Amino acid sequence: MVADGSAAPPSARRPLRVAIIGAGPAGIFAADALTRQDDVPVSIDLIDRLPTPFGLVRHGIAPDHPKMRAIRETLHRSLDQPLVRFVGNVDIGVDLSLEELREHVDAVIYTYGAALDRRLGIPGEELPGSLAATDVVAWYTGHPDADRERVEAALALARSVVVIGVGNVALDVARVLAREPSELESTDMPQHVLDVLAAAPVEQVTILGRRGPAQAAFTTQELRELDEMTAATVLVDPVDLELDPASEERAAADRVVGRNLGVLRGWAGHVLEAGRTPLRLRFFRRPVRLVGEGRVTGIEVERTAVDGDGRAVGTGELELLPADLVVRSVGYRGTPLPGLPVDESSGTVPHDGVGRVQRDGRSSAGEYVAGWIKRGPSGVVGTNKHDARETVDALLADAADGTLAVRGAVDDLVETLQARGAEPVLLEDWRAIDAAEVALGASRGRARTTMHEREALLAAVRAVVR
Ligand SMILES: Cc1cc2nc3c(=O)[nH]c(=O)nc-3n(C[C@H](O)[C@H](O)[C@H](O)COP(=O)(O)OP(=O)(O)OC[C@H]3O[C@@H](n4cnc5c(N)ncnc54)[C@H](O)[C@@H]3O)c2cc1C
């Protein structure tokens, strides 16, 4: 509110201050959409709990997918916009409460992603040797919060690996674990990750699906890539490719499913040659429990069939598969941000359909949501662009009709954070980190090596004398 208690329209003198929480694709696309319009003067703080931008583009997309990871160059152009201020190393809910943040800005866009794993809910899931794909991905991409000890202890004993789930993340994990060390050398993986993977005793990798190949969520390109590895052979049991009529119909109607089946059928005749790592795709198997004394040594599965609606139905037939490492890749969900409602079942923030946050069934003035925390963990990076645009359109419409307005003088967010001892990482600081990673890579003949320790990232910032 301005001095007389009323709200004022944004102007060049006092633009609308918008905080975006989460500098992943959705946050960056939202910032970009705000800078590409002339209707409402804005200034944007793009906040992330990590000292680095890009969210899952840095800590999700597989390092052996350099072309996909290169999307960060495009995202970087939006960070370079003068109206956008990157404010990294600030955890909303820890360094600053949501309530405190809202005192500094007129509007908040939540784009903090959905980084928690979903669980299987079966006995044995807590045993050492049982990991979530989120753990493994965080580790191999060098996320500062990765549980190195747990993942590396599991990998040291991993002869038989079972990956549960039939989406692209399961393929990423299986591929990274089955690759020859030399195939990963050109990636930006931290050096300790390369070393641990090279020493891991992996002899076989199995990907398990509860339902059939017609219900799998792989994209065809990612699936095909499994068979392009130097030392692994993909094996598929032809019996698993015999489909019920409803699945046949699905394969005929859905081009991706049809193409995936074509790829899988092409692999059904593969023969394993000596010295190669078998990478098996097994369908119609539902995990029942993880078996082991003190650590995982196997996984019991129940054979299934799919009903007319594509649901898995147990047959009662049990099978024990050897496994020293079980990685579940059965989805992501959002973490609750203290002070923000979350729909428990979907793990997303309730909104009006276009991104206005709902509290008690009504749109909450000045609160918006985009990306995975808005629509759940689905789609590719580009899906977040349209999604963020939709949310920003809602924000701009609210600014145009006066629902959202400048609320009065506010203190500078970064100065406030610094005054209370936080160490916000700004764009030029990120550039110092970026340069340090490139230099670290160059010292080993690589284009970049990801620095995985928060302290090392911050040390790179402090090392630059300004
Ligand atoms: C393993 C994996 C592999 C993938 N591979 C591909 C691929 O090959 N190709 C493709 O197109 N898509 C891929 N995706 C999907 C893609 O990464 C997502 O669509 C996209 O990253 C979602 O964007 P987002 O901004 O909503 O969330 P995120 O990318 O998760 O960004 C959220 C950001 O919010 C920050 N944050 C969280 N909590 C807070 C807080 N309290 N305060 C401040 N900041 C916070 C996080 O640090 C993070 O930077 C993959 C996803 C995963 C999980």
The ligand as an SDF file (V2000), in Angstrom:
LIG
                    3D

 53 58  0  0  0  0  0  0  0  0999 V2000
   16.1430  -36.9940  -14.0450 C   0  0  0  0  0  0  0  0  0  0  0  0
   15.4660  -36.0730  -15.0140 C   0  0  0  0  0  0  0  0  0  0  0  0
   15.8720  -36.0420  -16.3390 C   0  0  0  0  0  0  0  0  0  0  0  0
   15.2360  -35.1930  -17.2470 C   0  0  0  0  0  0  0  0  0  0  0  0
   15.6580  -35.1930  -18.5310 N   0  0  0  0  0  0  0  0  0  0  0  0
   15.0550  -34.3800  -19.4240 C   0  0  0  0  0  0  0  0  0  0  0  0
   15.4940  -34.3600  -20.7800 C   0  0  0  0  0  0  0  0  0  0  0  0
   16.4270  -35.0880  -21.1710 O   0  0  0  0  0  0  0  0  0  0  0  0
   14.8670  -33.5180  -21.6340 N   0  0  0  0  0  0  0  0  0  0  0  0
   13.8400  -32.6870  -21.2290 C   0  0  0  0  0  0  0  0  0  0  0  0
   13.3090  -31.9110  -22.0360 O   0  0  0  0  0  0  0  0  0  0  0  0
   13.4070  -32.6920  -19.9430 N   0  0  0  0  0  0  0  0  0  0  0  0
   13.9800  -33.5120  -19.0470 C   0  0  0  0  0  0  0  0  0  0  0  0
   13.5360  -33.5330  -17.7520 N   0  0  0  0  0  0  0  0  0  0  0  0
   12.4030  -32.6570  -17.3740 C   0  0  0  0  0  0  0  0  0  0  0  0
   12.8210  -31.1920  -17.0830 C   0  0  0  0  0  0  0  0  0  0  0  0
   14.0100  -31.1940  -16.3490 O   0  0  0  0  0  0  0  0  0  0  0  0
   11.6850  -30.4710  -16.3500 C   0  0  0  0  0  0  0  0  0  0  0  0
   10.5990  -30.3490  -17.2560 O   0  0  0  0  0  0  0  0  0  0  0  0
   12.0290  -29.0900  -15.8450 C   0  0  0  0  0  0  0  0  0  0  0  0
   13.2840  -29.0190  -15.2360 O   0  0  0  0  0  0  0  0  0  0  0  0
   10.9740  -28.6140  -14.8290 C   0  0  0  0  0  0  0  0  0  0  0  0
   11.2340  -27.2690  -14.5800 O   0  0  0  0  0  0  0  0  0  0  0  0
   10.8500  -26.5220  -13.2300 P   0  0  0  0  0  0  0  0  0  0  0  0
   11.4360  -25.1620  -13.3820 O   0  0  0  0  0  0  0  0  0  0  0  0
    9.4040  -26.6510  -12.9570 O   0  0  0  0  0  0  0  0  0  0  0  0
   11.5760  -27.3040  -12.0420 O   0  0  0  0  0  0  0  0  0  0  0  0
   13.1580  -27.5040  -11.7010 P   0  0  0  0  0  0  0  0  0  0  0  0
   13.9640  -27.6730  -12.9230 O   0  0  0  0  0  0  0  0  0  0  0  0
   13.1870  -28.5830  -10.6850 O   0  0  0  0  0  0  0  0  0  0  0  0
   13.5630  -26.1390  -11.0090 O   0  0  0  0  0  0  0  0  0  0  0  0
   13.1500  -25.8010   -9.6970 C   0  0  0  0  0  0  0  0  0  0  0  0
   14.1920  -24.9080   -9.0440 C   0  0  0  0  0  0  0  0  0  0  0  0
   13.6660  -24.4290   -7.7890 O   0  0  0  0  0  0  0  0  0  0  0  0
   14.6910  -24.4090   -6.8220 C   0  0  0  0  0  0  0  0  0  0  0  0
   14.0860  -24.4560   -5.4830 N   0  0  0  0  0  0  0  0  0  0  0  0
   13.4480  -25.5090   -4.9070 C   0  0  0  0  0  0  0  0  0  0  0  0
   13.0150  -25.1730   -3.6740 N   0  0  0  0  0  0  0  0  0  0  0  0
   13.3890  -23.8800   -3.4720 C   0  0  0  0  0  0  0  0  0  0  0  0
   13.2430  -22.9840   -2.3700 C   0  0  0  0  0  0  0  0  0  0  0  0
   12.6150  -23.3420   -1.2400 N   0  0  0  0  0  0  0  0  0  0  0  0
   13.7700  -21.7380   -2.4760 N   0  0  0  0  0  0  0  0  0  0  0  0
   14.4280  -21.3590   -3.6070 C   0  0  0  0  0  0  0  0  0  0  0  0
   14.5860  -22.1820   -4.6830 N   0  0  0  0  0  0  0  0  0  0  0  0
   14.0690  -23.4210   -4.6100 C   0  0  0  0  0  0  0  0  0  0  0  0
   15.5370  -25.6490   -7.1710 C   0  0  0  0  0  0  0  0  0  0  0  0
   16.8470  -25.5470   -6.6560 O   0  0  0  0  0  0  0  0  0  0  0  0
   15.5000  -25.6300   -8.7040 C   0  0  0  0  0  0  0  0  0  0  0  0
   16.5880  -24.9190   -9.2400 O   0  0  0  0  0  0  0  0  0  0  0  0
   14.1540  -34.3610  -16.8180 C   0  0  0  0  0  0  0  0  0  0  0  0
   13.7440  -34.4060  -15.4840 C   0  0  0  0  0  0  0  0  0  0  0  0
   14.3820  -35.2550  -14.5910 C   0  0  0  0  0  0  0  0  0  0  0  0
   13.9240  -35.2960  -13.1740 C   0  0  0  0  0  0  0  0  0  0  0  0
  1  2  1  0
  2  3  1  0
  2 52  2  0
  3  4  2  0
  4  5  1  0
  4 50  1  0
  5  6  2  0
  6  7  1  0
  6 13  1  0
  7  8  2  0
  7  9  1  0
  9 10  1  0
 10 11  2  0
 10 12  1  0
 12 13  2  0
 13 14  1  0
 14 15  1  0
 14 50  1  0
 15 16  1  0
 16 17  1  0
 16 18  1  0
 18 19  1  0
 18 20  1  0
 20 21  1  0
 20 22  1  0
 22 23  1  0
 23 24  1  0
 24 25  2  0
 24 26  1  0
 24 27  1  0
 27 28  1  0
 28 29  2  0
 28 30  1  0
 28 31  1  0
 31 32  1  0
 32 33  1  0
 33 34  1  0
 33 48  1  0
 34 35  1  0
 35 36  1  0
 35 46  1  0
 36 37  1  0
 36 45  1  0
 37 38  2  0
 38 39  1  0
 39 40  1  0
 39 45  2  0
 40 41  1  0
 40 42  2  0
 42 43  1  0
 43 44  2  0
 44 45  1  0
 46 47  1  0
 46 48  1  0
 48 49  1  0
 50 51  2  0
 51 52  1  0
 52 53  1  0
M  END
$$$$
